[in-house]
Amino acid sequence: MKWKQMLIPALAATVFLGGCSMKIPMGEEKITPIGEETTTEGVTQAIQARDSYYQMVIPFKPAAARGLAQRQVSSSLELEEVELGLMRHSTGAFDPDSYAYQEGQLLTSEDVSRLLGRKDKSTEGLVPLNPAYANGKAEVAEEQFVEANKKSPLYLASLVEQNYMTKKESGYQLGGVSFALILNQEYVFQAPNFGPTYTEKLDEKKVIAEGERMANELVAQLRKREDFKDLEINVALYMKAPQGSPTPGNYIKSAFVGTANEVTAKDWKNIDETYYYFPSVEATTEVRDDAQKFSLFSDRIADVFPDFSGMIGKGFYQNGDLSRIEIDIPIQFYSRAELVGFTQHVVGLLENRWEYNRNVPVRINVTSLGGEQEVTIVFEEGMDSPKVYF
């Protein structure tokens, strides 16, 4: 698909794509000596990441624990929400006007893997955050494995680090770090020797309490390391969606620790965010008015195009209000003229018969039945009319 109206820098796009629009302050460059070599260091143009944005330090440095979260988070949709959501919830701690973004460089894959393990008797280096088995040991015999895992689930699924950089005369210097603790809403594990897979639904209050405990232990441990000694730290708790969910999970709490050595109860702030999938029983029950508006929009398309067989949507809610909505429309087109006519009809509905609040951004992806992107339609607050990308 050719995007005729938008250009996104290729490097930044690999990090921030997913319904993003752009703000265009000019990037800057700085020559920084490193030993006998010189490196051109600067920042990209700022990329709008939904309702928050940061410039990104270049040259790009991949995360030290790169790939680990992808292996432990089941879907790209979930991982996108983890990363962009953490960026969104870092703006209160690290002002985008003063800080630039860089992928986490301090914790290696080995560090993160160690933290995600079960507690053991070791006191050297990083200590695992997940609880040990009920018998106090890090491992159990094969015949006890299933029962022991049911009694002592793993609460922490993964950990993501983001670095926030400040500009100095010599270049960009690490000024703060944010962590997302990705928590299990359900614990899925497999019995030894390719045995059956078990799914244990976890008590939400217990998961949150364990998340707060692990966040406090993480901060306390990191303060013992020289590279974290004086850094400002921000932590957030993310609840993973159940396996097979069409929508991602959501952030539930965050705490700005600053340079303190622990996370206190008063540091925590509740986050009210959730996703609803349209159409679904859950959406019809819990956000009925919005579900009806979605159905009405779908019906108005079907009235004109007989090959239209329905659409799916994902609504993001903050503090109980719809914050944005994304709609996917798969349909078979037999000519370019039909595609243009369909697009014109959808744009007309957005302009004249759109039932949602006009301040709520909407993105509509029209695809062929084979999944190829045909058209993207974007309608956001402040736009006189929708923008169309063929």
Helices and strands as residue ranges (DSSP letters): H 10-16, E 21-22, E 28-34, E 37-43, E 47-49, E 52-58, H 68-72, H 76-88, E 100-103, H 109-116, G 142-144, H 145-151, E 156-168, E 171-183, E 186-190, E 197-201, H 204-222, G 226-228, E 232-239, E 250-258, G 265-267, E 268-270, E 273-278, H 281-286, H 288-302, E 312-318, E 321-330, H 336-352, E 362-367, E 373-379, E 387-389
